[in-house]
């Protein structure tokens, strides 16, 4: 498989308060994993910065303006947007570069420049709703990427698979009444942000939630994936699959109680690639979401990317 990775030094410059789990060391941990010889043939590129108008693919102008007002001018200042979401002087640049990487990844898989692409960006995005920044997220990268695929490349159906341990409430919010985007999520419940029950199905039954109880592991995750997520995506027959790739369901992660290993993310990646081969001309775009234990993140993201390279 032809795999590309987007990265950028600006992702290290989105600064959060000391002790905050969503920190620059997350990117450094992935970079250490990518030093392994297995990744020598991985094509690594700098992510381009998207325009501010790109945010409007999934959010109204009011939300963009509200976030921009919170970006401090002082280099040493950190502003609090809401309970656990913070902005520093270069946070907007980082967020726009994450969006730019996601949009470039979509362009790559539709042009044939790559079969699949991983975007190692922060801040994450899947908690950002139409009008809300929350859960470490400013803008919804996956939603913007899906809209870009539809607007630029004529994609009729886009599937978003979210295996972050926290429910992607923002993505669900944005696509609740949209029959052209399927949103599937595995996540721990009960857990932040409190949404993601099975009966949350959207206006057109294009929301598929597979909640997991605390302290379960591989068997429950794989069964939920096989029984709910994979059949829904196969029936939907998407032109593109986007993965909201959170790795905080790893057993080492401090923010949840799901006991997965890197092998589980390798397995799930393989199943997604099989679906993409059958229905989406191999088009897969994977966007980094959560993952807060550095060792667990490095292991899981490394195995995920390596599986994308192998197909």
Secondary structure, 3 states (H helix, E strand, C coil): CCEEEEECHHHHCCCCCCCCCCCCHHHHHHHHHCCCHHHCCCEEEECCCCCHHHHHHCCCHHHHHHHHHCCCCCCCCCEEEECCEEECCCHHHHHHHHHHHHHHHHHHHHHCCCCEEEECCCCCCCCCCCCCCECCECCCHHHHHHHHHHHHHCCCCEEEEECCCCCCHHHHHHHCCCCCEEEEEEEECCCCCCCCCCCCCCCCCCEEEEEECCCCEHHHHHHHHHHHHHHHHHHHCCCEEEEEECCCCECCCCCCCCEECHHHHHHHHHHHHHHHHHHCCCCEEEEECCCCCHHHHHHHHHHHHHHHHHC
